[in-house]
Amino acid sequence: MAHCGSSEPSAKVQQPPRPDNGAVIMGSQGGVDQSMKPVLFEIFGEIWTVQSRLGQGVSASVYRVSSGRATTAAVKEFQADTQGGDYGFHKERSVLEDIQGHKNIATLYGVFTNHSCMGVATRCLLLELLDVSVSELLVRGIGGTQGGRPQQGHSMWLVQHCARDILEALAFLHREGYVHADLKPRNILWSADDECFKLIDFGLSFKEGNQDVKYIQTDGYRAPEAELQNSLAQAGVEMDGDSGCTSAVDLWSLGIILLEMFSGMKLKDTVRSQEWKDNCLAIVDHIFASNSLVCPAIPVYHLRDLIKSMLLNDPKQRCTAETALLSPFFSIPFAPHIEDLVLLPSPVLRLLNLIDDSHLHNEEEYEDILEDMKEECQKYGSVVSLLIPKENPGKGQVFVEYANSSDSKEAQRLLTGRTFDGKFVVATFYPLSAYKRGYLYQTVQ
């Protein structure tokens, strides 16, 4: 499937940042096809190599690509031979170009046409490359303890982080008059370098009051009014222009996502049940009551009430993204769990279980350790700074700032489980913003 030929850049192009924007996975839930032969794209006069396929849908595939200058990005290639492929490209392009510039929405760098050696032309989007999706976090992050008891869902720190980021994105999107219409865990991805969650995939998005997509949202995250609309469309009932769905469908989807993150349960079967349709708020209460023993009471109540305000059956009564951001849940400070910092990559690596207190009070030993650690860590990438605090918080921990998250991810992979002086190394990531401010979390174990 080798590609060759020319590209046609759009008039509106933002080039990817250089150097490397971070070794990131965009839409990786679809799996990486390791057997796929290298594919070349010529983008804006430069050859980019496909490193892996990150996802594949009915009308498009997403690839991780890199250029000769070590830049990484994602290419979403729309199939030329599938019905609606070209329409899907134009639709997503127009929405993305209209909403660029918000920190919680994936960046579109440009568009181009790819010409294969077989003479087939496909339309492509060149996009910011992102990391782990909430879908993957739901699979990988369940477990851990809080207050000495098993915890099934994610920490309040992580739930709050994701909720705030996506509500900020939705508030912006809705102010611009758009409905995302396909909010789900797979479409929320972590940006290692920007330290925030971002929205992707605007293929079903539409201007409120001008819904040009009959079937919206994914099963399990579909609002009741969208379910009704889909049923009527399948029955051949024509809808008039004023009866389309509103931005309230996005709040419903986010409510389900946050409930899954808190509980650690996939709720697809639950939301299909008659009990859910009869009284979903009672089920929300039950889920929170089941988890209340392992979480602080007041934040739990605030989160529960926030989620319930998103899951009202009447879309006109649901909270908006802007009112949701005023919830008292967002005024409570949380510390991350150690599991959070393992799951969410950043350019800063934190090494635990390495240094004894005795090493910190002998100046000569301390300087030797600094040099040794810097030399070791530089084997995995470009080290910008290295810090070993002598006092709490952070006493005896090693903080290594790499030039980018790609290097820190490689270091974390290779250092975890290694032994130094008979001790097993524990390597987590650490928020770059906190590190830069000199703020060292006492993380929850």
C-alpha positions as CSV (number, residue, x, y, z in Angstrom):
1,M,0.0,0.0,0.0
2,A,2.8,2.3,-0.8
3,H,1.8,5.9,-1.6
4,C,3.5,8.3,-3.9
5,G,2.7,11.5,-5.7
6,S,1.8,15.1,-5.0
7,S,-0.2,16.8,-2.3
8,E,-2.4,19.9,-2.4
9,P,-2.1,21.9,0.8
10,S,-5.1,23.9,1.9
11,A,-5.0,27.7,2.1
12,K,-5.3,27.4,5.9
13,V,-2.2,25.6,7.2
14,Q,-0.6,25.5,10.6
15,Q,2.6,23.5,10.4
16,P,3.3,21.0,13.2
17,P,5.6,22.2,15.9
18,R,9.3,21.3,15.7
19,P,11.0,19.4,17.2
20,D,8.9,16.4,18.1
21,N,5.4,17.2,19.4
22,G,5.5,14.0,21.6
23,A,5.2,10.3,21.0
24,V,1.5,10.1,21.3
25,I,-1.4,7.8,20.3
26,M,-4.3,9.3,18.5
27,G,-7.3,7.0,18.4
28,S,-5.2,4.0,19.4
29,Q,-8.2,2.0,20.6
30,G,-8.5,0.7,17.1
31,G,-5.2,-1.1,17.6
32,V,-1.9,-0.8,15.9
33,D,-1.4,-2.9,12.8
34,Q,2.2,-4.0,13.2
35,S,2.2,-6.0,10.0
36,M,1.3,-3.0,7.9
37,K,4.1,-2.1,5.4
38,P,5.5,1.4,5.5
39,V,3.3,4.0,3.7
40,L,4.6,7.3,2.5
41,F,2.6,10.5,2.3
42,E,3.9,13.6,0.6
43,I,2.6,16.5,2.7
44,F,3.4,20.1,1.8
45,G,6.4,19.0,-0.3
46,E,7.9,16.8,2.5
47,I,7.9,13.0,2.7
48,W,6.3,11.6,5.9
49,T,6.5,7.9,6.8
50,V,3.6,6.0,8.4
51,Q,4.8,4.4,11.6
52,S,1.5,2.7,12.5
53,R,-2.2,2.6,11.9
54,L,-3.9,4.0,15.0
55,G,-7.5,3.4,14.0
56,Q,-9.8,2.4,11.2
57,G,-13.5,3.3,10.6
58,V,-16.0,2.8,7.9
59,S,-14.9,5.9,5.9
60,A,-11.4,6.8,7.2
61,S,-8.2,5.5,8.7
62,V,-5.9,7.3,11.1
63,Y,-2.1,6.9,11.0
64,R,0.8,8.0,13.1
65,V,3.3,9.6,10.8
66,S,6.8,11.2,11.1
67,S,8.8,13.4,8.9
68,G,12.6,13.3,8.3
69,R,12.9,16.1,10.8
70,A,11.6,13.9,13.7
71,T,8.2,15.6,13.7
72,T,5.3,13.4,14.5
73,A,1.6,14.0,13.6
74,A,-1.6,12.1,12.7
75,V,-3.1,11.7,9.3
76,K,-6.8,10.9,8.9
77,E,-7.2,9.5,5.4
78,F,-10.7,9.3,4.0
79,Q,-11.4,6.3,1.8
80,A,-12.0,7.2,-1.8
81,D,-14.2,4.2,-2.5
82,T,-16.6,4.4,0.4
83,Q,-20.0,6.1,0.2
84,G,-19.8,9.5,1.8
85,G,-16.0,9.5,2.2
86,D,-15.5,12.8,0.4
87,Y,-18.5,14.4,2.2
88,G,-17.1,13.2,5.5
89,F,-13.7,14.9,4.7
90,H,-15.3,18.2,3.7
91,K,-17.6,18.2,6.8
92,E,-14.9,17.5,9.3
93,R,-12.5,19.9,7.6
94,S,-15.0,22.7,7.7
95,V,-15.9,22.2,11.3
96,L,-12.2,21.9,12.4
97,E,-11.2,25.0,10.5
98,D,-14.1,26.9,12.1
99,I,-13.2,26.0,15.7
100,Q,-9.4,26.1,15.8
101,G,-7.5,27.7,18.6
102,H,-9.0,26.2,21.7
103,K,-6.6,24.3,23.9
104,N,-9.0,21.4,24.5
105,I,-9.7,20.8,20.8
106,A,-7.3,18.9,18.6
107,T,-5.3,21.1,16.2
108,L,-5.7,20.8,12.5
109,Y,-2.4,21.5,10.8
110,G,-3.7,21.4,7.3
111,V,-5.4,19.3,4.5
112,F,-4.0,17.6,1.4
113,T,-4.8,15.2,-1.4
114,N,-2.8,12.1,-1.5
115,H,-2.2,10.4,-4.9
116,S,-1.3,6.7,-4.7
117,C,0.8,4.8,-7.3
118,M,-2.5,3.1,-8.4
119,G,-3.8,6.5,-9.4
120,V,-6.3,6.7,-6.5
121,A,-6.7,10.2,-4.9
122,T,-7.7,10.3,-1.2
123,R,-8.5,13.4,0.9
124,C,-6.5,13.7,4.2
125,L,-6.3,15.8,7.3
126,L,-3.0,16.4,9.0
127,L,-3.7,16.6,12.8
128,E,-2.1,17.0,16.1
129,L,-0.9,13.7,17.5
130,L,-2.3,12.9,20.9
131,D,-1.8,10.2,23.5
132,V,-3.9,7.8,25.6
133,S,-7.7,8.0,25.2
134,V,-10.2,7.9,28.0
135,S,-11.4,4.6,26.6
136,E,-7.9,3.2,27.2
137,L,-7.8,4.8,30.7
138,L,-11.0,3.0,31.5
139,V,-9.4,-0.3,30.6
140,R,-6.0,0.3,32.1
141,G,-6.6,2.5,35.1
142,I,-9.2,0.5,37.0
143,G,-7.7,-0.6,40.4
144,G,-5.6,0.9,43.1
145,T,-6.7,1.8,46.6
146,Q,-8.0,4.9,48.4
147,G,-8.2,5.1,52.2
148,G,-6.9,1.5,52.4
149,R,-9.9,0.1,50.5
150,P,-10.0,-1.1,46.9
151,Q,-11.1,1.5,44.4
152,Q,-12.8,0.5,41.2
153,G,-12.9,3.8,39.3
154,H,-10.5,6.6,38.6
155,S,-9.3,9.1,41.2
156,M,-11.3,12.3,41.8
157,W,-8.3,14.3,40.6
158,L,-8.5,12.5,37.2
159,V,-12.3,12.7,36.9
160,Q,-12.1,16.4,37.8
161,H,-9.3,17.1,35.3
162,C,-11.2,15.4,32.4
163,A,-14.5,16.9,33.3
164,R,-13.2,20.5,33.4
165,D,-11.2,20.1,30.2
166,I,-14.1,18.7,28.2
167,L,-16.6,21.1,29.6
168,E,-14.2,23.9,28.5
169,A,-14.1,22.5,25.0
170,L,-17.9,22.0,24.9
171,A,-18.6,25.5,26.2
172,F,-16.4,26.9,23.4
173,L,-17.9,24.6,20.8
174,H,-21.5,25.4,21.8
175,R,-20.8,29.2,21.8
176,E,-19.6,28.8,18.2
177,G,-23.0,27.2,17.5
178,Y,-21.8,23.6,17.0
179,V,-22.9,20.3,18.5
180,H,-20.2,17.6,18.7
181,A,-22.8,14.8,18.5
182,D,-20.4,11.9,19.0
183,L,-18.9,12.4,22.5
184,K,-17.5,9.1,23.8
185,P,-14.3,7.9,25.7
186,R,-12.6,7.1,22.4
187,N,-13.0,10.7,21.3
188,I,-11.3,12.2,24.3
189,L,-7.5,12.0,24.3
190,W,-4.7,13.2,26.6
191,S,-2.1,15.7,25.3
192,A,1.2,14.9,27.0
193,D,2.8,18.2,26.1
194,D,-0.2,20.5,26.9
195,E,-1.2,18.4,29.9
196,C,-4.9,18.4,29.2
197,F,-7.6,16.3,27.6
198,K,-8.8,17.2,24.1
199,L,-11.8,16.5,21.9
200,I,-11.3,14.8,18.5
201,D,-13.5,13.5,15.6
202,F,-16.0,16.1,14.4
203,G,-17.4,13.9,11.6
204,L,-20.9,14.0,13.0
205,S,-20.8,17.6,14.2
206,F,-23.4,20.1,13.0
207,K,-24.6,23.6,13.5
208,E,-27.4,23.8,16.1
209,G,-30.7,24.4,14.2
210,N,-29.2,22.9,11.0
211,Q,-28.8,19.2,11.7
212,D,-27.6,17.6,8.5
213,V,-26.9,14.2,10.1
214,K,-29.8,11.8,10.8
215,Y,-28.0,9.3,13.0
216,I,-25.9,10.8,15.7
217,Q,-24.0,9.7,18.8
218,T,-22.7,6.2,19.7
219,D,-24.7,3.5,21.4
220,G,-24.3,3.7,25.1
221,Y,-23.7,7.5,25.0
222,R,-26.8,8.5,23.0
223,A,-29.2,11.0,24.6
224,P,-32.9,10.0,24.8
225,E,-33.9,12.6,22.2
226,A,-31.3,11.3,19.8
227,E,-32.6,7.7,20.3
228,L,-36.1,8.9,19.4
229,Q,-34.8,10.8,16.4
230,N,-32.9,7.7,15.2
231,S,-36.0,5.5,15.6
232,L,-38.2,7.9,13.6
233,A,-35.5,8.2,10.9
234,Q,-35.3,4.4,10.6
235,A,-39.1,4.3,10.4
236,G,-39.0,6.7,7.5
237,V,-40.6,9.6,9.4
238,E,-39.4,13.0,8.0
239,M,-38.2,15.4,10.7
240,D,-38.7,19.2,10.1
241,G,-35.8,21.5,10.5
242,D,-36.7,22.7,14.0
243,S,-36.9,19.3,15.5
244,G,-33.2,18.5,15.5
245,C,-31.1,17.7,18.5
246,T,-29.4,20.5,20.5
247,S,-26.1,20.9,22.3
248,A,-27.8,19.2,25.3
249,V,-27.0,15.8,23.7
250,D,-23.2,16.4,24.4
251,L,-23.9,17.0,28.1
252,W,-25.8,13.7,28.3
253,S,-22.8,11.8,26.7
254,L,-20.3,13.5,29.1
255,G,-22.5,12.6,32.1
256,I,-22.3,8.9,31.1
257,I,-18.5,9.2,30.5
258,L,-17.9,10.7,34.0
259,L,-20.1,8.1,35.6
260,E,-18.0,5.4,33.9
261,M,-14.8,7.0,35.1
262,F,-16.0,7.3,38.7
263,S,-17.5,3.8,38.9
264,G,-14.9,1.9,36.8
265,M,-17.8,0.2,35.0
266,K,-18.8,0.2,31.4
267,L,-22.5,1.2,31.4
268,K,-23.6,0.3,27.9
269,D,-25.9,-2.5,29.1
270,T,-27.1,-0.4,32.0
271,V,-28.2,2.5,29.8
272,R,-30.1,0.1,27.5
273,S,-32.1,-1.3,30.3
274,Q,-35.7,-0.5,31.0
275,E,-34.8,0.4,34.6
276,W,-32.5,3.1,33.3
277,K,-35.1,4.5,31.0
278,D,-37.7,4.5,33.8
279,N,-35.4,6.3,36.4
280,C,-31.8,6.7,35.5
281,L,-31.2,9.2,38.3
282,A,-32.0,6.5,40.9
283,I,-29.4,4.3,39.3
284,V,-26.8,7.1,39.5
285,D,-27.6,7.4,43.2
286,H,-27.1,3.7,43.7
287,I,-23.7,3.8,41.9
288,F,-22.5,6.6,44.0
289,A,-23.8,5.0,47.2
290,S,-21.8,1.8,46.3
291,N,-18.6,3.9,45.9
292,S,-19.1,6.4,48.7
293,L,-17.2,4.3,51.3
294,V,-13.9,4.8,49.5
295,C,-14.2,8.5,48.5
296,P,-14.5,11.7,50.5
297,A,-18.2,12.5,51.1
298,I,-18.5,16.1,50.0
299,P,-16.7,15.9,46.6
300,V,-18.7,12.7,45.9
301,Y,-22.0,14.6,46.5
302,H,-20.9,17.4,44.2
303,L,-19.8,15.1,41.5
304,R,-23.0,13.1,41.8
305,D,-25.2,16.2,41.5
306,L,-23.1,17.4,38.5
307,I,-23.6,14.1,36.7
308,K,-27.3,14.0,37.5
309,S,-27.7,17.6,36.1
310,M,-26.3,16.2,32.8
311,L,-28.6,13.2,32.7
312,L,-32.1,14.8,32.9
313,N,-34.4,13.3,30.3
314,D,-35.7,16.7,29.2
315,P,-32.9,18.3,27.2
316,K,-34.2,21.8,28.1
317,Q,-33.6,21.0,31.8
318,R,-30.1,19.7,31.5
319,C,-27.2,21.9,32.6
320,T,-25.2,23.7,29.9
321,A,-21.4,23.3,29.7
322,E,-21.0,26.8,31.0
323,T,-23.3,26.3,34.0
324,A,-21.7,22.9,34.7
325,L,-18.3,24.6,35.0
326,L,-19.7,26.6,38.0
327,S,-20.3,23.4,40.0
328,P,-18.7,23.4,43.5
329,F,-17.0,20.1,42.4
330,F,-14.4,22.2,40.5
331,S,-13.5,24.3,43.6
332,I,-12.1,21.3,45.5
333,P,-8.4,20.7,45.2
334,F,-7.3,17.1,44.7
335,A,-3.9,15.4,44.6
336,P,-3.2,12.8,41.9
337,H,-2.9,9.1,42.6
338,I,0.4,7.4,41.8
339,E,-1.6,5.4,39.2
340,D,-2.7,8.7,37.5
341,L,0.9,9.7,37.0
342,V,1.8,6.3,35.5
343,L,-1.1,6.6,33.1
344,L,-0.8,10.2,31.9
345,P,2.5,10.9,30.0
346,S,4.3,14.2,30.4
347,P,7.9,15.5,29.6
348,V,8.8,15.1,33.3
349,L,9.7,11.7,34.8
350,R,9.7,11.0,38.5
351,L,11.9,8.2,39.9
352,L,11.0,6.7,43.3
353,N,12.8,4.1,45.5
354,L,16.3,5.2,44.5
355,I,18.0,7.4,47.1
356,D,18.5,6.9,50.8
357,D,18.3,9.9,53.2
358,S,22.0,9.4,54.0
359,H,22.9,10.2,50.5
360,L,21.2,13.6,50.7
361,H,23.2,15.0,53.6
362,N,26.7,14.3,52.3
363,E,27.3,17.1,49.8
364,E,30.0,15.1,47.9
365,E,27.8,12.0,47.6
366,Y,24.8,14.2,46.6
367,E,26.8,15.8,43.7
368,D,28.0,12.4,42.6
369,I,24.4,11.1,42.5
370,L,23.2,14.1,40.5
371,E,25.9,13.5,37.9
372,D,25.3,9.7,37.8
373,M,21.5,10.1,37.4
374,K,21.9,12.7,34.7
375,E,24.3,10.5,32.8
376,E,22.0,7.5,33.1
377,C,18.9,9.5,32.1
378,Q,20.5,11.0,29.1
379,K,20.8,7.5,27.6
380,Y,17.1,7.7,26.8
381,G,16.7,11.3,25.5
382,S,17.6,14.9,25.9
383,V,17.6,16.0,29.6
384,V,16.6,19.6,30.2
385,S,16.9,19.6,34.0
386,L,17.2,17.2,36.9
387,L,16.2,17.8,40.5
388,I,16.6,15.7,43.7
389,P,15.0,17.5,46.6
390,K,16.7,17.2,50.0
391,E,13.6,18.0,52.0
392,N,9.9,17.1,51.8
393,P,7.8,17.3,49.8
394,G,9.6,15.2,47.2
395,K,12.6,14.3,49.5
396,G,14.9,11.8,47.8
397,Q,12.7,11.6,44.6
398,V,14.4,12.2,41.2
399,F,12.6,14.5,38.8
400,V,13.9,14.4,35.3
401,E,12.7,17.0,32.7
402,Y,13.1,15.7,29.1
403,A,12.9,17.9,26.0
404,N,9.6,16.2,25.0
405,S,7.2,13.5,26.2
406,S,8.5,11.0,23.6
407,D,11.9,10.9,25.4
408,S,10.3,10.6,28.8
409,K,8.0,7.8,27.7
410,E,10.9,5.8,26.4
411,A,12.8,6.5,29.7
412,Q,9.8,5.4,31.7
413,R,9.5,2.2,29.7
414,L,13.1,1.3,30.1
415,L,13.7,2.3,33.7
416,T,10.6,0.8,35.3
417,G,11.6,-2.4,37.0
418,R,15.3,-1.9,36.8
419,T,17.4,-2.2,39.9
420,F,19.9,0.3,41.3
421,D,21.8,-0.8,44.5
422,G,19.4,-3.7,44.9
423,K,16.3,-1.5,44.7
424,F,13.6,-1.7,42.1
425,V,13.0,1.6,40.3
426,V,9.4,3.0,40.2
427,A,9.1,5.5,37.3
428,T,6.0,7.7,37.0
429,F,5.3,10.8,35.0
430,Y,4.9,14.2,36.6
431,P,3.0,17.3,35.5
432,L,5.4,19.7,33.8
433,S,3.4,22.8,35.0
434,A,3.7,21.7,38.6
435,Y,7.4,20.9,38.2
436,K,8.1,24.3,36.6
437,R,6.4,26.1,39.5
438,G,8.4,24.1,42.0
439,Y,5.2,22.5,43.3
440,L,5.9,18.8,44.3
441,Y,2.7,16.8,45.0
442,Q,2.5,14.5,47.9
443,T,0.7,12.0,45.7
444,V,-1.9,9.7,47.1
445,Q,-0.6,6.1,47.1
